[in-house]
């Protein structure tokens, strides 16, 4: 039976009530039949709808009415009836009675100051209840526990709070008995459907409760408990889940701060379940398997923004954790790879972080595949724009149009590779955002992509060689770092920055061994400031960053911080450091008068931070600034603001982890099939190669030994058959990631010829 409750009061309070979002009912039988609707098959849920009557008032139709609401109980202005309706107060103007002048024994607690009930059930007692119910089949006691516990935020706190008296108003301790929550939720799937419905019904009651003012910490605890509910994995519960997420997303920033710190205290298993549940919710709302199970998107457009905002709290908790709970890639939602992310990017570009939701506002959820595609398409638009402008300039001057003006043309000699490349890039500085084409003097190769890859590979190899002096290689960390020597001309560092920018711009992967902090510095800031006097590249770096560059020095500084003796007497160190530059030892003060300031137990943290800042920022400031401007001269894009430092590294360098089995699965064939003896022999040989030779094969066939974003499948690797003598070596077309094999007689012959080919793969020619 449906009940209609008509509220005709037009006060602002009632107006606000009419505008509230309503939760769906979960119906059950009631003895009275007046305050409950007909029972529906679980878990079908319906929206509570607001209908405007002809007189302008609202009629609220509901299949679920909260306890205590009956016909005729809603009065105009919410006036309370007199305690004794037949008795008039005499002299009410002369003797006004207030709470303040009532005797203490008559005073009562305000309704807005509820008392937390006493709940003493323990984990052991609850588990014993579950065991007894499983054996006897009588689940009433368990059902009542779930119905009572989840019926209100107050009951949730009473059941799961470690101690009812302390407030636990700290970020470090939520005050929740996590073990008890886990036991209750883990047992929920074992209970009969009516117990599971009782939980959902209780959650609806909790969320429908009227709130006034700021949330209390007990309210936050209730949200913290409810969001862990494992029932929120089915579309049947998504309406309730959406309203829960909406309320959490709408909390104040200070409340989010508490939740964020409480989330990071969860076990990895529970934390990952929360993340996966939110991803499933977002994916299902975007691409529902059965659209009829969910409300129309137009009526619940707030679902995805709410879920994404809650997911951002978990991402923040993951970031601030001393060690990440999950790898950052676990926050990617692959479903978004199939959405119109370029439209999302354009909206974000024009409107920024406005009230209109875009996924780009929460870039952690976008995979590297999406971000690479955004940067690539953004680059293509810039390339087209530059080429069009060049063409218009030529035509307007009535000059002969040469198609070469549409490209950034680089022509170099192999023996003067670095100097020629610097000259060409300097001469064509205005054309850096055009499509890159490379040619080698004296070679007939046409650049369809292969020559460009070769140019990058050889140039990077020479520039990063220790004999060249621009970079220092640390054997312990296996990475390059900027040489700190001072000179008058840092243009070659600009060249390296330009090369990295061109690589990203032209979707080329480079074999560069920079530590992760370089990419942090490249994104500080991600967009070049308008004021060129502002410092760039001065990232906030820590001892962990130094560990990735100079592990021995980092270890020594860590020992200094943990030393329990007298630092000043035992270390005899001041705020002055020394380093070698071109064979000469030079000293630098970390702060004014540093050579006269001893390092003590009290100031050693400051010393370590200043030392790290000196090594990773100040000592190489001019080198890195030039490098920074070189990179951003090519790669100036708003899309860089979407990237993490790790993602910039992947875009520049690709992945060093080769998975030849994945390459085999993704390989395409022309003239061969995957069951041909030559192909079977080829993969037997390749999979048996050591890593060194597998990299050589990848370089031989694609022009790079790095795996691009998206994995081996993105290489479009092809093996073709050529009708040639088996005395021929394999041939590659690096422009097309293609290797051509004659039909070798046996595995031994194929291995011999392939090894020779991949070990001598440099230079280009035309057949």
VMD Tcl script that draws the C-alpha trace (Angstrom):
set ca {
  {0.00 0.00 0.00}
  {1.39 3.40 -0.95}
  {1.01 6.26 1.47}
  {0.85 9.89 0.42}
  {1.97 12.48 2.94}
  {1.13 16.04 1.94}
  {3.18 18.87 3.39}
  {1.72 22.27 2.61}
  {3.84 24.39 4.88}
  {5.80 26.92 2.83}
  {8.48 27.84 5.36}
  {12.10 27.81 4.14}
  {12.71 24.71 6.23}
  {10.00 22.78 4.44}
  {11.07 24.15 1.11}
  {14.55 22.75 1.76}
  {13.07 19.41 2.72}
  {11.16 19.21 -0.52}
  {14.37 19.72 -2.46}
  {16.31 17.01 -0.65}
  {17.51 14.03 -2.63}
  {15.53 10.99 -1.64}
  {16.89 7.51 -1.12}
  {15.12 4.44 -2.49}
  {13.04 2.28 -0.18}
  {13.68 -1.26 0.87}
  {10.31 -2.62 1.87}
  {9.42 -5.31 4.38}
  {6.21 -6.61 5.98}
  {4.77 -4.74 8.91}
  {2.06 -5.83 11.31}
  {0.24 -2.53 11.10}
  {0.28 -2.21 7.37}
  {0.15 1.57 7.68}
  {3.80 2.56 7.78}
  {5.25 -0.02 5.43}
  {4.71 -0.62 1.75}
  {4.31 -3.91 -0.06}
  {7.28 -6.21 0.02}
  {9.33 -6.18 -3.18}
  {11.60 -8.93 -4.47}
  {15.08 -8.19 -3.10}
  {16.99 -6.26 -4.17}
  {14.79 -4.24 -6.54}
  {14.96 -0.58 -5.57}
  {12.77 2.33 -6.64}
  {13.38 6.05 -6.42}
  {11.37 8.18 -4.04}
  {9.81 10.79 -6.27}
  {8.57 14.30 -5.59}
  {5.34 15.28 -7.37}
  {4.19 18.88 -7.53}
  {0.45 19.32 -6.99}
  {-1.68 21.86 -8.77}
  {-1.62 24.23 -5.81}
  {2.16 24.31 -5.84}
  {2.73 22.07 -2.84}
  {4.54 18.74 -2.99}
  {3.17 15.28 -2.52}
  {5.93 12.89 -1.47}
  {5.15 9.32 -2.38}
  {7.15 6.66 -0.60}
  {7.09 2.95 -0.10}
  {9.21 3.37 2.99}
  {8.24 5.73 5.80}
  {10.58 6.36 8.70}
  {9.35 5.24 12.14}
  {7.34 7.85 13.96}
  {5.82 9.48 10.85}
  {2.07 8.99 10.57}
  {-0.88 10.74 8.94}
  {-1.79 13.92 10.67}
  {1.43 14.26 12.62}
  {2.89 16.98 10.41}
  {1.69 20.30 11.74}
  {2.00 23.80 10.36}
  {5.22 25.39 11.56}
  {6.12 22.18 13.43}
  {4.30 23.46 16.53}
  {4.35 21.05 19.45}
  {1.03 20.40 21.25}
  {0.74 21.68 24.83}
  {1.62 19.20 27.54}
  {-1.76 19.83 29.25}
  {-4.15 21.12 26.56}
  {-6.96 21.89 29.06}
  {-4.84 24.05 31.35}
  {-3.94 27.67 30.53}
  {-0.85 29.24 31.99}
  {-1.90 32.16 34.16}
  {0.02 35.36 34.13}
  {2.15 34.07 31.26}
  {3.35 37.59 30.54}
  {4.41 38.21 34.11}
  {5.96 34.81 34.87}
  {7.66 33.45 31.74}
  {9.09 29.96 32.36}
  {12.40 29.04 30.66}
  {14.79 26.11 30.86}
  {17.18 28.23 32.88}
  {14.79 28.76 35.81}
  {13.60 25.14 35.97}
  {14.97 23.07 38.88}
  {17.71 20.60 37.82}
  {15.59 17.52 38.50}
  {12.95 18.77 36.03}
  {15.33 19.60 33.20}
  {15.62 17.08 30.34}
  {18.24 16.58 27.69}
  {17.66 18.27 24.37}
  {16.59 16.02 21.51}
  {19.62 17.19 19.58}
  {21.96 15.75 22.21}
  {21.43 11.99 21.85}
  {22.94 9.51 24.28}
  {25.05 6.73 22.77}
  {23.56 3.35 23.71}
  {25.75 0.81 25.45}
  {26.71 -2.10 23.20}
  {29.10 -4.69 24.60}
  {29.15 -7.44 21.97}
  {32.67 -8.61 21.16}
  {34.13 -10.16 18.04}
  {34.20 -13.57 19.70}
  {30.56 -13.33 20.78}
  {29.48 -12.25 17.30}
  {31.34 -15.14 15.68}
  {29.73 -17.55 18.14}
  {26.32 -16.13 17.18}
  {27.10 -16.79 13.51}
  {28.21 -20.36 14.27}
  {25.08 -21.11 16.31}
  {22.83 -19.65 13.61}
  {24.59 -21.67 10.92}
  {24.02 -24.91 12.86}
  {20.47 -24.20 14.06}
  {19.18 -22.27 11.08}
  {17.74 -19.64 13.41}
  {19.15 -16.30 12.25}
  {16.80 -14.02 14.20}
  {19.44 -12.94 16.72}
  {21.92 -12.15 13.93}
  {19.23 -10.41 11.89}
  {18.32 -8.18 14.85}
  {21.99 -7.32 15.41}
  {22.44 -6.17 11.81}
  {19.14 -4.27 11.79}
  {19.93 -2.43 15.03}
  {23.62 -1.78 14.34}
  {23.14 -0.25 10.89}
  {19.94 1.60 11.82}
  {21.67 4.86 12.71}
  {25.05 6.53 12.92}
  {24.70 6.44 16.70}
  {24.27 2.66 16.74}
  {27.21 2.20 14.37}
  {29.44 4.06 16.79}
  {28.00 2.19 19.76}
  {28.76 -1.16 18.14}
  {32.15 -0.51 16.58}
  {33.77 2.23 18.62}
  {36.61 0.91 20.76}
  {35.38 2.85 23.77}
  {32.18 4.88 24.00}
  {33.61 7.56 26.28}
  {36.77 8.90 24.54}
  {36.16 11.18 21.58}
  {39.05 9.85 19.44}
  {39.21 13.19 17.62}
  {42.61 12.53 16.05}
  {43.74 11.72 12.55}
  {45.97 8.94 13.81}
  {43.23 6.83 15.39}
  {39.70 6.53 14.10}
  {38.66 4.89 17.37}
  {37.05 2.05 15.41}
  {37.42 -1.64 16.24}
  {38.61 -2.65 12.78}
  {38.73 -6.34 13.60}
  {35.05 -6.28 14.60}
  {34.01 -4.43 11.42}
  {35.88 -6.92 9.25}
  {34.24 -9.85 11.06}
  {30.74 -8.36 10.66}
  {31.22 -7.60 6.97}
  {32.92 -10.91 6.21}
  {30.03 -12.81 7.81}
  {27.39 -10.80 5.95}
  {27.65 -12.89 2.78}
  {26.91 -16.03 4.84}
  {23.65 -14.69 6.26}
  {20.16 -15.17 4.77}
  {18.82 -12.50 2.38}
  {16.62 -10.89 5.04}
  {19.66 -10.11 7.19}
  {21.40 -8.57 4.18}
  {18.28 -6.53 3.45}
  {18.27 -5.40 7.07}
  {21.71 -3.86 6.58}
  {20.64 -1.97 3.47}
  {17.45 -0.83 5.16}
  {19.46 0.41 8.11}
  {21.82 2.33 5.82}
  {18.84 4.05 4.20}
  {17.61 5.07 7.65}
  {21.06 6.41 8.51}
  {21.41 8.42 5.33}
  {17.90 9.87 5.52}
  {18.45 11.31 8.96}
  {18.36 15.13 9.05}
  {21.68 16.79 9.82}
  {22.21 20.28 11.16}
  {25.54 22.05 11.38}
  {28.95 20.49 10.97}
  {29.51 16.75 11.11}
  {30.83 15.27 14.32}
  {33.70 12.79 14.43}
  {31.12 10.09 15.21}
  {29.42 10.94 11.91}
  {32.74 10.57 10.10}
  {33.27 7.23 11.80}
  {29.87 6.10 10.54}
  {30.74 7.09 6.96}
  {34.10 5.35 7.36}
  {32.29 2.16 8.40}
  {29.53 2.29 5.78}
  {31.80 2.89 2.80}
  {33.53 -0.44 3.55}
  {30.28 -2.36 3.03}
  {30.98 -5.25 0.61}
  {27.36 -5.25 -0.59}
  {28.13 -2.22 -2.77}
  {29.38 -4.34 -5.67}
  {26.02 -5.05 -7.27}
  {24.05 -2.64 -9.48}
  {21.03 -3.49 -7.31}
  {22.62 -1.58 -4.40}
  {24.11 1.25 -6.46}
  {21.37 3.78 -5.70}
  {22.12 3.49 -1.97}
  {25.88 3.41 -2.60}
  {25.62 6.55 -4.75}
  {23.87 8.50 -2.00}
  {26.48 7.38 0.52}
  {29.27 8.53 -1.80}
  {27.48 11.82 -2.42}
  {27.30 12.59 1.29}
  {30.97 11.70 1.79}
  {32.01 13.81 -1.21}
  {30.05 16.78 0.17}
  {31.83 16.78 3.54}
  {33.98 19.73 4.54}
  {37.67 19.73 3.68}
  {38.62 19.25 7.34}
  {36.42 16.13 7.48}
  {38.02 14.79 4.30}
  {41.39 15.29 5.97}
  {40.36 12.97 8.83}
  {38.93 10.33 6.48}
  {42.05 10.43 4.33}
  {44.26 9.64 7.32}
  {41.91 6.94 8.57}
  {41.86 5.30 5.13}
  {45.64 4.98 5.11}
  {45.40 2.88 8.32}
  {43.42 0.17 6.53}
  {45.10 -3.07 5.56}
  {46.22 -3.35 1.96}
  {43.50 -5.93 1.29}
  {40.65 -3.73 2.60}
  {42.10 -0.61 0.98}
  {42.34 -2.34 -2.40}
  {38.75 -3.59 -2.09}
  {37.56 -0.01 -1.58}
  {39.45 1.18 -4.67}
  {38.21 -1.71 -6.82}
  {34.61 -1.18 -5.64}
  {34.70 2.46 -6.69}
  {36.24 1.62 -10.06}
  {33.54 -0.99 -10.67}
  {30.84 1.53 -9.76}
  {32.25 4.14 -12.18}
  {32.73 1.59 -14.99}
  {29.26 0.12 -14.57}
  {27.65 3.56 -14.60}
  {29.55 4.48 -17.77}
  {28.94 1.20 -19.61}
  {26.20 -0.80 -17.84}
  {25.79 -4.41 -18.93}
  {22.06 -4.11 -18.32}
  {21.07 -0.44 -18.59}
  {17.58 -1.18 -17.28}
  {19.08 -2.02 -13.87}
  {20.19 1.58 -13.35}
  {18.34 4.90 -13.44}
  {18.76 7.00 -16.60}
  {22.06 8.85 -16.72}
  {20.23 12.18 -16.91}
  {18.76 11.58 -13.45}
  {22.00 10.52 -11.79}
  {24.70 12.57 -13.48}
  {26.18 13.18 -10.02}
  {27.04 9.50 -9.46}
  {30.39 9.46 -11.23}
  {31.62 12.82 -9.84}
  {30.76 11.70 -6.30}
  {32.54 8.35 -6.71}
  {35.58 10.00 -8.29}
  {35.86 12.50 -5.44}
  {35.77 9.71 -2.86}
  {38.34 7.81 -4.90}
  {40.52 10.93 -4.77}
  {40.51 10.65 -0.96}
  {41.87 7.13 -1.24}
  {44.46 8.29 -3.76}
  {45.54 11.05 -1.37}
  {45.74 8.51 1.47}
  {47.94 6.34 -0.73}
  {50.25 9.28 -1.47}
  {50.69 10.41 2.13}
  {51.32 6.89 3.39}
  {54.97 6.35 4.37}
  {55.10 3.60 1.75}
  {52.35 3.54 -0.89}
  {49.63 1.04 -0.04}
  {49.01 0.36 -3.74}
  {51.02 1.19 -6.86}
  {49.68 4.35 -8.50}
  {48.64 2.36 -11.58}
  {45.95 0.65 -9.46}
  {44.08 3.95 -9.47}
  {43.83 3.91 -13.28}
  {40.39 3.08 -14.63}
  {40.91 1.31 -18.01}
  {37.25 1.89 -18.89}
  {38.06 5.56 -19.45}
  {40.36 4.54 -22.32}
  {37.14 4.01 -24.30}
  {35.51 7.35 -23.53}
  {35.79 10.66 -25.38}
  {38.75 11.79 -23.30}
  {39.72 14.49 -25.79}
  {36.37 16.21 -25.24}
  {36.94 15.90 -21.51}
  {40.39 17.45 -21.99}
  {39.03 20.35 -24.05}
  {36.39 21.13 -21.42}
  {39.07 21.04 -18.73}
  {41.33 23.29 -20.81}
  {38.63 25.93 -21.25}
  {36.97 25.73 -17.83}
  {39.74 24.45 -15.57}
  {38.72 23.27 -12.11}
  {35.31 24.91 -12.31}
  {32.10 23.44 -10.97}
  {31.72 21.33 -14.12}
  {33.15 17.87 -13.54}
  {35.87 16.45 -15.78}
  {38.11 13.45 -15.28}
  {41.10 15.67 -16.04}
  {40.46 17.35 -12.68}
  {41.28 13.94 -11.16}
  {44.13 12.92 -13.45}
  {45.20 10.02 -11.21}
  {42.28 8.00 -12.62}
  {43.45 8.38 -16.25}
  {45.84 5.71 -17.50}
  {49.14 6.51 -19.16}
  {47.59 5.29 -22.41}
  {44.98 8.08 -22.20}
  {47.53 10.71 -21.20}
  {49.86 9.71 -24.01}
  {46.98 9.89 -26.49}
  {46.00 13.35 -25.18}
  {49.58 14.62 -25.50}
  {49.93 13.02 -28.94}
  {46.70 14.54 -30.27}
  {47.58 17.87 -28.68}
  {50.98 17.67 -30.38}
  {49.39 16.81 -33.72}
  {47.15 19.86 -33.48}
  {50.17 22.04 -32.76}
  {52.08 20.44 -35.67}
  {49.19 21.08 -38.05}
  {48.88 24.64 -36.80}
  {52.61 25.32 -37.31}
  {52.63 23.74 -40.78}
  {49.53 25.69 -41.82}
  {51.07 28.95 -40.62}
  {54.25 28.28 -42.61}
  {52.21 27.51 -45.71}
  {50.12 30.67 -45.32}
  {53.26 32.78 -44.89}
  {54.75 31.41 -48.11}
  {51.56 31.90 -50.11}
  {51.02 35.44 -48.79}
  {54.53 36.38 -49.96}
  {53.88 34.71 -53.34}
  {56.85 32.43 -52.81}
  {57.25 28.94 -54.21}
  {55.78 26.40 -51.83}
  {58.14 23.56 -50.91}
  {56.58 20.63 -49.04}
  {59.70 20.38 -46.89}
  {58.57 23.50 -45.02}
  {55.89 21.35 -43.38}
  {58.55 19.41 -41.46}
  {61.42 19.92 -39.03}
  {64.20 18.70 -41.31}
  {67.44 17.57 -39.67}
  {70.40 16.61 -41.88}
  {73.53 15.37 -40.10}
  {76.83 13.57 -40.65}
  {77.43 10.51 -38.52}
  {81.00 11.56 -37.66}
  {79.89 15.04 -36.52}
  {76.58 13.93 -35.07}
  {76.43 16.14 -31.95}
  {77.72 19.37 -33.48}
  {75.58 18.98 -36.62}
  {72.50 18.23 -34.54}
  {73.06 21.30 -32.35}
  {73.49 23.51 -35.40}
  {70.37 22.11 -37.08}
  {68.18 22.45 -33.98}
  {69.43 26.00 -33.37}
  {68.86 26.99 -37.00}
  {65.34 25.47 -36.99}
  {64.34 26.62 -33.54}
  {61.10 28.11 -34.87}
  {60.13 24.75 -36.45}
  {60.54 22.46 -33.42}
  {56.79 21.81 -33.30}
  {56.66 20.43 -36.82}
  {56.87 16.76 -37.70}
  {60.49 15.58 -37.39}
  {62.33 14.12 -40.40}
  {65.98 13.07 -40.26}
  {68.47 12.23 -43.00}
  {72.10 11.15 -42.79}
  {74.55 12.63 -45.28}
  {75.68 10.03 -47.80}
  {72.87 7.56 -47.02}
  {69.88 6.95 -49.23}
  {67.40 5.99 -46.51}
  {63.98 7.66 -46.55}
  {62.74 8.65 -43.11}
  {59.43 6.96 -42.47}
  {60.26 6.85 -38.77}
  {63.27 4.53 -38.70}
  {65.93 7.16 -39.35}
  {64.46 9.36 -36.64}
  {64.73 6.52 -34.11}
  {68.34 5.88 -35.19}
  {69.25 9.57 -34.84}
  {67.84 9.72 -31.31}
  {69.59 6.53 -30.28}
  {73.06 7.53 -31.54}
  {72.82 11.11 -30.32}
  {71.75 10.11 -26.81}
  {74.51 7.50 -26.68}
  {77.18 10.10 -27.47}
  {75.88 12.92 -25.27}
  {75.59 10.70 -22.20}
  {79.00 9.13 -22.62}
  {81.19 9.98 -19.60}
  {83.97 11.24 -21.89}
  {81.66 13.99 -23.07}
  {81.55 15.43 -19.54}
  {77.94 16.65 -19.48}
  {76.68 13.86 -17.23}
  {78.14 11.72 -14.48}
  {77.23 8.04 -14.29}
  {76.84 6.51 -10.82}
  {77.53 2.78 -10.85}
  {75.73 2.15 -7.56}
  {72.42 3.62 -8.77}
  {72.96 2.91 -12.51}
  {71.83 6.38 -13.46}
  {73.15 9.60 -15.00}
  {73.26 12.93 -13.20}
  {74.10 16.45 -14.30}
  {77.76 17.41 -13.97}
  {78.12 20.31 -11.55}
  {81.03 22.00 -13.33}
  {80.48 25.65 -14.16}
  {80.92 27.11 -17.61}
  {79.77 30.07 -19.66}
  {77.71 28.10 -22.16}
  {75.09 25.53 -21.17}
  {73.55 25.23 -24.66}
  {74.29 21.52 -24.87}
  {72.05 20.92 -21.87}
  {69.35 22.73 -23.78}
  {69.94 20.29 -26.64}
  {69.28 17.33 -24.32}
  {66.07 19.00 -23.13}
  {64.99 19.60 -26.71}
  {65.74 15.96 -27.58}
  {63.57 14.71 -24.72}
  {60.80 17.11 -25.74}
  {61.04 16.00 -29.38}
  {60.91 12.36 -28.29}
  {57.65 12.88 -26.39}
  {56.30 15.14 -29.14}
  {57.06 12.56 -31.86}
  {56.22 9.46 -29.77}
  {59.79 8.14 -29.68}
  {61.16 6.26 -26.66}
  {64.71 7.03 -25.50}
  {67.26 4.93 -23.65}
  {68.01 7.47 -20.89}
  {68.90 6.51 -17.32}
  {67.80 9.54 -15.32}
  {66.68 9.09 -11.70}
  {62.99 9.76 -10.93}
  {63.73 13.13 -9.29}
  {64.70 14.57 -12.72}
  {61.10 14.14 -13.83}
  {59.86 15.74 -10.60}
  {62.04 18.73 -11.40}
  {60.80 18.82 -15.00}
  {57.26 19.25 -13.66}
  {58.25 22.07 -11.28}
  {56.26 23.81 -12.61}
  {54.58 21.73 -15.37}
  {53.93 24.88 -17.42}
  {56.65 27.47 -18.07}
  {55.94 30.58 -15.97}
  {55.28 33.83 -17.81}
  {57.85 35.57 -15.64}
  {61.17 34.15 -16.81}
  {62.86 35.44 -13.66}
  {60.96 32.93 -11.55}
  {63.03 29.87 -10.59}
  {62.22 26.56 -12.28}
  {63.18 23.00 -11.47}
  {63.57 23.61 -7.72}
  {61.51 20.65 -6.58}
  {61.07 19.74 -2.92}
  {63.31 16.68 -2.68}
  {64.14 14.43 0.23}
  {66.69 11.87 1.36}
  {64.69 9.23 -0.53}
  {65.33 11.12 -3.77}
  {69.05 11.32 -3.01}
  {69.02 7.57 -2.35}
  {68.11 7.01 -6.02}
  {71.12 9.04 -7.19}
  {73.86 8.68 -4.57}
  {72.89 5.75 -2.32}
  {76.13 5.72 -0.29}
  {75.93 9.41 0.61}
  {72.23 9.04 1.38}
  {72.99 6.15 3.72}
  {75.62 8.23 5.53}
  {73.22 11.13 6.03}
  {70.55 8.74 7.31}
  {73.03 7.44 9.89}
  {73.75 11.02 10.94}
  {70.03 11.58 11.58}
  {69.69 8.42 13.67}
  {72.97 8.79 15.58}
  {72.35 8.63 19.34}
  {75.64 10.15 20.49}
  {76.91 13.73 20.45}
  {76.84 14.75 16.77}
  {78.89 17.92 17.20}
  {81.77 16.22 19.02}
  {81.80 12.93 17.11}
  {81.21 14.15 13.52}
  {82.98 17.52 13.68}
  {80.98 18.79 10.69}
  {79.88 22.29 9.73}
  {77.28 23.68 7.32}
  {79.92 23.68 4.60}
  {80.29 20.94 1.97}
  {82.92 20.19 -0.66}
  {82.75 18.57 -4.07}
  {85.08 17.90 -6.96}
  {84.68 19.86 -10.18}
  {87.02 18.98 -13.06}
  {89.62 17.68 -10.64}
  {89.43 20.66 -8.28}
  {87.89 20.44 -4.78}
  {85.56 23.37 -4.11}
  {83.73 24.27 -0.89}
  {80.23 25.75 -0.56}
  {78.33 27.06 2.45}
  {74.87 25.56 2.83}
  {73.76 28.77 4.61}
  {75.40 32.13 5.28}
  {78.41 31.63 7.53}
  {77.97 27.88 7.24}
  {81.67 27.18 7.66}
  {81.40 28.50 11.22}
  {78.13 26.74 12.18}
  {78.66 23.26 13.65}
  {76.18 20.46 12.96}
  {74.54 19.42 16.23}
  {71.83 17.06 17.40}
  {69.41 19.99 17.28}
  {70.14 21.24 13.73}
  {71.13 18.04 11.92}
  {67.74 17.72 10.17}
  {68.22 21.20 8.73}
  {71.74 20.25 7.64}
  {70.56 17.13 5.81}
  {67.73 18.97 4.06}
  {70.05 21.80 2.96}
  {72.63 19.27 1.76}
  {70.05 17.36 -0.29}
  {68.76 20.64 -1.74}
  {72.30 21.71 -2.62}
  {73.15 18.45 -4.41}
  {69.89 17.99 -6.30}
  {68.89 21.61 -6.91}
  {71.34 24.44 -6.28}
  {74.62 22.89 -7.48}
  {73.13 22.13 -10.92}
  {70.66 25.01 -11.14}
  {71.95 26.62 -14.34}
  {72.44 23.27 -16.09}
  {68.97 22.09 -15.23}
  {67.27 25.43 -15.97}
  {68.66 25.34 -19.51}
  {67.61 21.69 -19.82}
  {64.11 22.55 -18.49}
  {63.55 25.34 -21.03}
  {64.80 23.09 -23.84}
  {62.26 20.38 -22.96}
  {59.36 22.81 -22.59}
  {60.25 24.68 -25.79}
  {58.95 21.60 -27.60}
  {56.62 19.98 -25.13}
  {54.68 23.03 -23.94}
  {51.23 21.56 -23.36}
  {48.56 21.81 -20.70}
  {48.49 18.01 -20.82}
  {51.75 17.95 -18.83}
  {49.73 19.06 -15.81}
  {47.97 15.70 -15.94}
  {51.18 13.72 -15.51}
  {52.96 12.27 -12.53}
  {56.79 12.28 -12.68}
  {56.73 8.49 -13.15}
  {54.43 8.90 -16.14}
  {56.73 11.46 -17.77}
  {59.53 8.92 -17.41}
  {57.41 6.24 -19.08}
  {56.54 8.61 -21.95}
  {60.20 9.53 -22.45}
  {61.84 6.16 -21.87}
  {59.11 3.61 -22.31}
  {59.38 0.49 -20.18}
  {62.68 -1.39 -19.86}
  {60.83 -4.62 -19.00}
  {60.73 -6.80 -22.09}
  {58.07 -9.48 -22.32}
  {58.77 -11.42 -25.49}
  {55.83 -13.74 -24.81}
  {53.50 -10.73 -25.11}
  {55.26 -9.74 -28.35}
  {54.71 -13.27 -29.68}
  {50.97 -13.10 -28.87}
  {50.59 -9.70 -30.57}
  {52.74 -10.46 -33.63}
  {51.26 -10.25 -37.12}
  {52.37 -12.34 -40.08}
  {52.64 -11.74 -43.81}
  {53.43 -14.76 -46.02}
  {53.79 -16.93 -42.92}
  {51.36 -18.31 -40.36}
  {52.16 -18.79 -36.70}
  {52.30 -22.58 -37.19}
  {54.93 -22.51 -39.97}
  {58.23 -24.22 -39.03}
  {60.21 -20.99 -39.64}
  {57.98 -19.02 -37.25}
  {58.05 -21.70 -34.57}
  {61.85 -21.83 -34.84}
  {62.05 -18.02 -34.69}
  {60.15 -17.79 -31.41}
  {62.05 -20.72 -29.89}
  {65.27 -18.85 -30.60}
  {64.03 -15.44 -29.45}
  {62.49 -16.69 -26.20}
  {65.75 -18.50 -25.46}
  {67.91 -15.40 -26.06}
  {69.44 -13.65 -23.04}
  {68.01 -10.19 -22.27}
  {70.92 -8.49 -24.05}
  {70.10 -10.18 -27.36}
  {66.35 -9.71 -26.93}
  {66.99 -5.96 -26.66}
  {69.15 -6.11 -29.78}
  {66.35 -7.86 -31.67}
  {63.86 -5.20 -30.59}
  {66.27 -2.46 -31.66}
  {66.96 -4.22 -34.96}
  {63.29 -4.51 -35.87}
  {61.81 -1.32 -34.34}
  {64.74 1.10 -33.98}
  {64.45 1.15 -30.17}
  {65.03 -1.38 -27.42}
  {62.36 0.14 -25.16}
  {58.73 -0.93 -24.80}
  {56.31 1.92 -25.58}
  {53.36 3.00 -23.46}
  {50.65 0.41 -23.94}
  {53.06 -2.52 -23.98}
  {54.30 -4.83 -26.70}
  {50.90 -4.90 -28.40}
  {51.34 -1.23 -29.37}
  {54.42 -2.05 -31.46}
  {52.34 -3.65 -34.26}
  {55.25 -6.04 -34.76}
  {55.13 -7.94 -38.06}
  {57.12 -10.88 -39.44}
  {57.11 -11.10 -43.24}
  {58.32 -13.75 -45.65}
  {60.79 -12.85 -48.41}
  {61.49 -15.15 -51.32}
  {65.24 -14.99 -51.08}
  {68.13 -17.36 -50.62}
  {68.56 -18.78 -47.14}
  {72.08 -17.38 -47.31}
  {70.58 -13.94 -46.79}
  {70.47 -12.34 -43.37}
  {67.12 -11.17 -41.96}
  {66.07 -7.67 -43.08}
  {64.19 -5.11 -40.99}
  {62.02 -2.10 -41.76}
  {62.20 -0.08 -38.54}
  {59.73 2.46 -39.92}
  {57.06 -0.24 -39.79}
  {58.39 -2.42 -36.93}
  {58.82 -5.23 -39.40}
  {61.34 -8.05 -39.76}
  {61.65 -10.09 -42.97}
  {62.83 -13.71 -42.84}
  {63.80 -16.07 -45.67}
  {62.45 -19.62 -45.18}
  {65.47 -20.98 -43.31}
  {65.91 -24.74 -43.36}
  {66.25 -25.31 -39.63}
  {66.43 -23.67 -36.21}
  {70.24 -23.70 -36.08}
  {70.57 -21.79 -39.34}
  {67.92 -19.26 -38.30}
  {69.65 -18.59 -34.98}
  {73.03 -18.08 -36.65}
  {71.72 -15.64 -39.27}
  {69.53 -13.73 -36.81}
  {72.39 -13.33 -34.32}
  {74.66 -11.87 -37.01}
  {71.94 -9.46 -38.18}
  {70.99 -8.06 -34.77}
  {74.64 -7.70 -33.74}
  {75.45 -5.48 -36.73}
  {72.36 -3.32 -36.98}
  {73.41 0.23 -37.75}
  {72.96 2.26 -40.92}
  {70.26 2.46 -43.57}
  {69.95 1.77 -47.26}
  {67.42 1.36 -50.05}
  {66.80 -1.89 -51.86}
}
mol new
graphics top color blue
foreach p $ca { graphics top sphere $p radius 0.5 }
foreach p [lrange $ca 0 end-1] q [lrange $ca 1 end] { graphics top cylinder $p $q radius 0.2 }
display resetview
